[in-house]
Amino acid sequence: MNPLSPLALLRVRGWMQSGGTLAVLLALAPSASAAPQLRAFVDAAPVLAHEGEVAPPLTEPFAVAFTPRGTWVVVEMVTGNRLLEPTPSGQLRRLAGKPQPGDAGDGGPALDAQFNGPHGLVALANGDLLIADTWNGRVRRIDAATGIIQSVPGYFVPAGAARGGGPYSISLDPAGTRAVVTDLRRVHVLTLKTGRWEIAAGNGEKGRPVDGALATEAPLVDPRAAAYDRHGNLYILERNGHALRVVDPAGRIRTVVNRSGRKGATGDEGDALEATMNGPKHLCIDRDDSVIIADAENDLIRRYVPSTGRLHRVAGTGRRGSAGLGGSPLACDLHRPHGVTLHPDGSLIIVDSYNHRLLQLSSAP
C-alpha cells in the first residue's frame, strides 16, 4: 500500500471518527473518496494437520502479531491453545501449541509445547515471539531461529493464582525495546535487552485510582491491557472497571474514558469521560496516538482521541452476530472482539473472537 498523503490522512481520520472496523485486517486505501467496506480476511479457516493429528479450524482467536518476515501469527484462547500462521497457499498451519490445554514443552520445539488459555502475543524485531500464556502464569518466548520455546525469567504466577493474576495482555513500546504485560493487578514492563522487570502501575490492591495519584502507589480495578504511545503515555484498559486510564511520563494516573465506571455503551461522538463501556478487553495505539479499544461485551470497536477528549465508534452495531460483511463497518455485527492491532502498513487489525474469524476493512474499489 502506498502511504497516505497528509490531506488523505485527515479525511481518513475524519471517517474513522464516524466509522470503523471489525476483525483482523483493516486496510485503508490512499483514495480518500473510496467508501470503506468490511470484508472477511480469514473466516472458518481450515488448519493443516501434522502427521497423525486432527486439526480443528481456527477457534477462538484472541490476538494477532505481525513479524519482520512480513507475515502474521494468531493466538487462540483455551478452546484452541495454538499459535497459527498462514502458508504461502493461504491456509493456516500450527506454529506452536496443541488444542489440548497443558503446561509443557519448555526447552524443546514449540510445536510440541502446550499452552493454557493464552491471551496475547507480540513479535520482536528479530522475529522471536513473546506469548502471554495466561493460565500457566508465564510469559514464554519462541526463538525464531531455532523454534525452541522457553519461559521468560523473572515473571511467574503459581498455577492456583494464574486465572486471576496471569499475564492477560502483552504489547511493545514504540521503540520495540520494552514489553508491557498486564495481569489484572499491575502493569509490568520488561526491558528486553537486560531482562529487568519493573512495575509501571498498580500497587496490587483492587480499586479505582484517584486522578493525579502516583501510578505505582495507586490501586487498579483489573488492568486487562496496556500500551505506550509515542509520547511516553501509558494507556491502561480495565475490564471490570469499564474504563481507560493513562499514566503520563511523570508517572501520574488519571481516567480518560468513563469516569463513572458504570457498565454501558453510551457516549459515542461525545465527551469520553461521560461515555460508558462494557468489559473492554484490548487496545492499541494508532499512528496519530489515538487509542483503539476492543469494547468486547458491547460488540464494538471504539476510538479515544486524546487531542479532543472524545470517543467515537469505529465498528459494530452493538448487536451480537455475524451479519453485515461487505458494507459499512458500522452496519456489521461483531461477537465479542478481543483483539485490535496495527498492521505494518498502518491499517487496523481486529480479531472477531467468537465468530472465529479475522476481517479486513478496506476501501471500495
N, C-alpha and C positions, 0 to 999 in steps of 0.2 A: 504494500500500500504506500502511496506517496504521502509525505507529510501534508497536513492541512495548512492552508495559508492563515495568517492572523485573522482576516475577515471571516474565513470559513470557520475557524475555531470559535469566534464569537457567536456565529449563527448556530453552530452545533451546541455550544453551551446553553444558549437560549432555548434550543429544542430540548436538551437534556433536563432543563428545569421544568419542562411540562410533559416530558415523555420519558421512555426508558427501556429497560431490558430485563429479560429473564434468561438465565441459563448459562451455557459455558462460553460461548464466544460472541462478543459483541463487537462488530466491526463497523466503524463509521467511515464512509467513503468521503473523498475530498469534496465532492459536489455538495454544496450547501442547499441546493434546490431539491435534491432527491429526498423523498419521504422515507423515514426509517421503517423497516419491516422486521418482524421477528420470525426466525426460521429454525428448524431443527438442525443441530450440528451433529449430535450423537443421540440417537433415540432407539431404545430397545436393542442396544448394541450387543452382538454375539462376541464371545471371548474365545480365542483359540485355546484349545486344550493341549496340555503337555501329555506325553505318553502315559496312559494308564489312569488319567483323571477325567472327571466330568467337570466342565467349566460353565458355571451359571453365567447368564448375561450380566451386563453392567447393573449393579444392585446397590442402591442407597449411596450414591456418590455424595461426598461432603466437601471436597476441596480439589483444586487444580493448581499445578505449578508448571511454569514454562522453563525449559532447560536451555543451556547455552548451545545445544545441538540443534535448536530450532524446533524441537518437538515439545510435547507436554506429557504430564503424568497426572492421573486422577487417583484419589484415595477413596475407598469405600468404608463406610462405618460398619457396625457389628454384624449386619447380615451379609456383608461382603468380605471385609477384612483383607482386601487386596490393594496393591498398587498396580494400576494398569497403564499401558502406553499404546499408542497407535502403531500399527505396522505400515510399511510402505504401500500396502494394498488397501489401507483404510479400515482394517479390522482392529480389534483390541487384543493384546496379549498380556499375560501376567508377568509383571516385573518382580514382584515380591509379595509375600504373604500367601495365605490359603483361606478358603471360605470358612473353615472351622476356626473359631477363636482359640487363642492359646498364647503362651509366653515361652517362646523357644527360638533358637537359631543364632544367637549372638556368637560371632567368631566364625560363622560359616556363610554359605551362599544365601543371599536374600531370598532366592526362590524357595528355599527350604524353611524360611523363618515363618513364625506366626505372630500376628498382632491380635489385640483385643480392643475392638471399638476405636480405631484411630480416627481422629477428627480433623487433622490438618497436616500439611507438608509444605516445604519450600525447597527450591533448587538453588544451590550455591554457585558461585562463579566458575568453579572447577567442575561442575556437573554433579557433585555429591548431593544427596537428598537428606534432609532432616525431616523426621516424621514424628508428629505428636501421637505417640502410642498411648492413648488416653487411659484406658482401664488397666493397662500394665504399669502405669505410673512412671513412664520413662520417655525421654526423647532418644530416638535411635537414628543412626547415620548409616547410609549406604554409600560405600566408596564407588564412585563411577568407574574407576579404572579396573577394580578387581571384582565388583559385585558382592563384596563381603559386607555384612551388617554388624554393627556394634552399638551398644548403648553409650550415650554421651555421658562422660563422667561429670559429677557434681550436681546432678538432678535425679532424685529418686523418691517416689511416693510408695509406701507399702501397699500391697495388694488390697488390704481391707479398707484403705482410705482413698484409693485411686479414683473411684467413681465420683467422689465429691471433691477431689483435690489433685487429680492427674492433669497433665497438660492438654488443655482443650483447644488451644489455638497457637499457631506459630507464624511469625512473619519476619521479614528482614527490614532493616532500616534502609533508607535510600542509597547509602553507600555500599550496602551488602556486607558490612563488616560486623554487624551485630544481629543476633536473633532475639526476637521478643516472644516470650512464652507466657500465656495466661493459664491459671489453674483454679479459677473460681474463688481464690482467696487473695492472690497477689499477682502483680505483673513482674516477671523476671526478665533480665537482659543478660545474654551470653555474648561476651566478646570472643569472636571466633578465633582470632589469632592466638590469644593467650589461654582460652578456656575458662576465663574467670566469669563467675555468675554474680550478679548484683540484683537488688530489689529496686525497681523503679517506682512502684506504687503499691499501697496496701500494707496495713500493719498486722494482717492475719485475722482481724476481727470483722464480723459481718455488720454492715451498717452503711448509711448514706453519708458520704463525706460532706463537710461544710465547705462552701466556696471559699477559696483562699487558703485552705489548710495545706500544710506540707504533705505532699502525696505519700511519702513513705511512713508518715505517722497517722494517716487517716484510714478509717475503715472503708471497705468496699462491699457492695451487696453481693455480687458474684461476677467478677470480670470474666467475660466469655471470649473476648477477642481484643487485640490491641495492635496499633501500628503507628509508626512515626511519619510525620510529614517532612518536607524538605527544610523546614524552619526549626526543627528540633522539638516540635509539639508532639506529645504522645497522646493519641486518642484511645479511649478505653470504652468498650461497649459492654453493658451489663445486661445479662439475660433476664433475670427476675427483678432487676432494678428498672428495666424497660427504659434505659437512659443511655445517652452518650456523654462522656465526660472528657476533659482534656487536661493534661499536665503540661504547663508551659515550661520553657527552658530553665526557668528559675526553680522548678520543682513544685509549683503550686497547682492545686487541682480545682476545677470548677465544672459545673454541669452546663452543657450547651444544648442538649435536646432533652425535653421532658423533665422539667424541674419538679413536677408534682410526683413523678414516679408511678403514676397510675397507668394501668393497662388500658390500651385503646388503639385506635387507628385514625386519630383526628390530627388536623393541623397542616395538611399539605398546602403548599404555596403560602404559608404564613410563618409567624414567629416560631422558631424551633423550640424555644423554651416553653411555649404553651402547647406544643404538639404532644401526642402520646404514641407509644409503640407497644408491641406485644411480643415478648420473648425474642428480641433480635439476637442473631447468632454469629454474624460475621461482618467484617468491614474491610475496606481497602481505601487507599488514598489515591485520588485521581491526579493527573498531571497538573491540574490547576489548584491542587491542595484542597479541593472539596472532598467530602467523606461519603463513600458509597456504603449503604447499610443493607444487609440482608435481614429484613424485618420478618423473620420466618413464620411466626404464628399468625401474622396478618397476611401472609402470602403476597408480600410486596417487596419491591426494591425501592429504596428511597435515597435521597441525596441531601446532605447537610452542607450548606455553603457558608464557610466562616466569614467571608467578607461582608455578607448581608445578614447573617444570623437566621436565615430562613431554611425551611425544609421543603423538598419537592419530591413528588412521586416520579419514579423513573420507569417502573414496570409493574404489571399486575393489576387485576381488577378488584382485589380484595376477596374474590370468591376462590375457594379451593377447588382446583380442577386442572384440566389439561387442554381445554379448548382455546382456539383463537390464534394459532400459529399462522404466519403468512400475512399478518396485518400489523396494525398499530400495537406496540408493546403494551400500551395501556388497555388494550382490549384482550389481552392474553391472560388466561388463568394460570396460576402457579400453585405448587403444592409444597409448602414448607421449604423454600430455598435456603440452603445453608452456606453457600459459598459465593463470594464475589472477588474477582482477581483481575488485574490489568494484564492484557496481552502485551507483548513487547512492542506492537505497533500502536499502542495507546488505546485500543478498543477495550471494552469491558467484558469480563467473563463472569457469568453467573451459573451456579450449579442448582438445577431444579431437582432437589434431592429425592423427593418422594414421587415424582414422575419418572425417576430413574433415567434422566436424560440431561444432556447438555444442549443448550440452544445458542443460536447466533443472531445477534441483532445487526442488520446491515441496511444500507440504503437501497431503495428500489433501483433497478437497472435504468 
